[in-house]
Amino acid sequence: MIYLQLFCEFFKIGLFAVGGGMATLPFLYDLADKTHWFTSTQLADMIAVSESTPGPIGVNMGTYVGFTTGGVLGGIVASIGLVTPSVIIIIIIAYFLKSFRENKYVQSVFYGLRPASTALIAAAGSTVFMITLFQMDLFKKTGVITDLFNWKSLALGVAIFILSNNVKSTKNLHPVVFIAGSAIVGIIFGFAGV
């Protein structure tokens, strides 16, 4: 039963998450609240792993959730559920492409999807920003202002900003170098779960 539920949930996410992998994040937060398969802290870890591994972020996150929920088969089922709507839509579009290519209504729909996907990505980015740099749960418990900030993540963010923008020898490095470096620092200093 869990595999059918995984497929259905990720099918819905794949159907409505227009704009790429980061656009799946609001749906994944909703899924976490609804099913309790994972927490928002675990989702932040999933984002870090998905960003650090090769492949589309959305599929990586689907695989990660599926694996943590239902093992290897769960990861496969969730990934298939996530990509199935896209495959179906691509097959339909390819079949009718010639007749729809110049249709002004189709062009208008795709033009209208741009702000929606931008908003989904912006919402995901702000959520990741809040989870990464702020410790709201700890602050609510203690009420101490210094507990509001995740100091290790803030220091890492400042260091990456300085290295990628102000240090001549690292300024032109590919972003993958900074992602890999951040993953290594996170493993060494135990950023997981903070």
N, C-alpha and C positions, 0 to 999 in steps of 0.2 A: 504493500500500500504506500510506503514512503517513497518508492520510486515513481509511482504514478503522480503523487503529490509534487515531488521535485520537478518532474517533467512539466506538469501543468503550471506551476508557479513560474518556472523559468521560461516557458512558452509565452506567458503573459508579459514577462519582463522584456523578452526579445521582441514582442509585438509592439510594445509601446515606447521602448527606450530608443528614441530617434536621436542620433548625434554621436554615437560611438560608445565606448566602454564607460567613460565617466558619467554618461547620461543614465547608466543603470544604477548608480548609487542611491538616488532617492527611492527607487523601487526596492533596493536591497535593504535600506533602513526600514521601510514599511514591512518587508518580509520578516526582518528580525523582530519587529514589534508584534507581528501577527503570529508567527510560528514559534518564536523563542529558540530557533535552531542555533543562533549565535547572538552575541552581544555587540553593541556598537564598538566596544574596545577590540573585540575580535575582528570586526569589520575593518577597523583601521589597520590592523595587522594584515588582513587580506589585501587591502589596497597596497600596502608596502610590498608584499610578496608579488602581487600581480604586476606592479610597476617594475619590479626588478627582474621578472622572468620574461623570456621571449614569448611573443604572441599577443593577440588582442586582449586588452585589459578586461573587457566584459566577459569574454570566454574564460580567461584565467580565473576571474572571481567566481563565475558559475561553477567551474571545476572545483575550486577550493571549497565553496559552500557544499556542493554535492558530496565531495570527498569527506568533509567533516561530519556530514549528516548521514551518509549512507555508504561510506567506503569507496572503493574504486568504482564499483558499478554506479553508485550515486553520483560520482564525479562525471562519469560518462553520460548518464541520463540527463543531468542538469545541463551539461554542455550541449547535448543534442537538442534539448528543449529550448535553449537560448537561441541557437542558430536556425532552428526549423522555420520560424516565421520569415526570416530574411531569405532563406532558400526558396520558400514558396513564393514570396513576393518577387524575387528576382526571376524565377521561372515565368511567372505571369507577365511581368514587364517585358522580358525578352520576347515572349510570344507576340505581344501586342505593340512592341516598340515602334515599329514603322508607322503605325496609324496614330500613336500618341505623341510621337516626337515633336511635332509642330503644334500640338493642341495647346491653346493659350490657357485653358483651365488647369491642365496638368502642370504647366510651367508656374502658374500662380500658386498651386498647392505646394510645390517644392520651394518656391520663394517664401511662402508663409511658414514652412517648417523651420526655416533658418532661425527666427527668433525663439521658437519653442526649444530647439535643441541647444541654443545658446543659454537660455534660462536654466535648462536642466543641468548643463555643465557648470554654470555659475553656482547653482544651488549645491551641487556636489562639491565643488571647490571650497565654498564657504564652510560646509560641514566638515570636510577634511581639515581645513584650517583650524576650526574650533576644537576638534577632537585632538589634534596634534599639539597645539600650543597652550590650550587651557585645560585645567582639571576641575571642571564644574562640580562634579560629585564630591571631591575632597574639599573644595571651598565651601560647599553647602554644609558639610559636616562640621568643619572647624571654624569657618567664618574668618580665618586669617588670610589677609590679602596676598601674602607670599605663596600660599597654597593654591592660589588661582592659576598661576602660571606653571607650565611644564618647563622648567629651567633648562633641562638637558636638550629638549627639542628646540627651544628658543635659541640656545647657544649654537646648535648645529645649523639652524636656519640662517643665523647671522653669519656664521663662518662660510657657508656655501654662497650666500649673497656676496660677501666680500671677495671670495675666491673667484666667483664667476663674473664679477663686474669690475673689480678694482686691481687685482693682482695680474700684472702683465703676463707672467708665465702660465697662468691657468685660465686667463680670460677667454681664450679661444678654444678651450677643450670642449669636446662633444658632451652633451648632457648625460649620456650613458656613463661617462666617467664619474660624474657627480652622483648619479643614482647608485652605481656600484660602491663608490666610496661611502655613501650614506648607509647602504646596507651593511657594509663591513663595520662601520662605527656603531650602528645599531646592535649588531651581534656582539661586538666586543664589550660595549658599555651597557648592554641589557636594556635597550629601549622598548622591547616588546612588552605590551601590557601597561605602559605608562601613559 
